Amino acid sequence: MPVNLELKASHPSLSQAEECARAHGADFLEDLRQTDTYFLLPRGRLKLREIEGKPSELIYYDRPESTPERWSTYIRQRMPSGSGLKTLLTAALGVRTVVKKERRVFLYKGARIHLDRVEGLGTFLEFEVPAGKDRGEESLMRQLRALFGIEERAIVALSYADMSEQTAGRE
């Protein structure tokens, strides 16, 4: 299974984060509108990601949810259409929560930089550093944190699904 080192932080200005990414030579990849439907599982996470204008993806991942920087193992499978699969998985497993977001994606030294505007939650900066042969993931993550000025208090140790559930619980 592929492995990523991930970090998420709240960020007050996505335009400022974008300027920083471009100033440090990150390549713009794409803008995405995504709806992630999370299903109930006893372990790990399963979500159907519907992407406006693109094929859907079924993504299973497992990671500790208690640390700010997290190693995540995952499996992704492209799906031509998500609607039938969503109906099937909803009936079989039940829906945990739904997260809608607009994502601007950049690439920096192999790391994906996500500038996320998440419906009902706010704006976030997320780094995904894929595990490679040279094992420089933690060094690259430290570099990204320094480049973007990510302070400890901005780091979010919860997934968007967890934050969405907490927000829904307060309403």
Secondary structure, DSSP 8 states (H G I E B T S, - for coil): --EEEEEEEE-S-HHHHHHHHHHTT-EEEEEEEEEEEEE--SSSEEEEEEETTS-EEEEEEE--SSSSSEEEEEEEEEES-SHHHHHHHHHHH-EEEEEEEEEEEEEETTEEEEEEEETTTEEEEEEEEE--SS--HHHHHHHHHHHHT--GGGB--S-HHHHHHHHHHH-
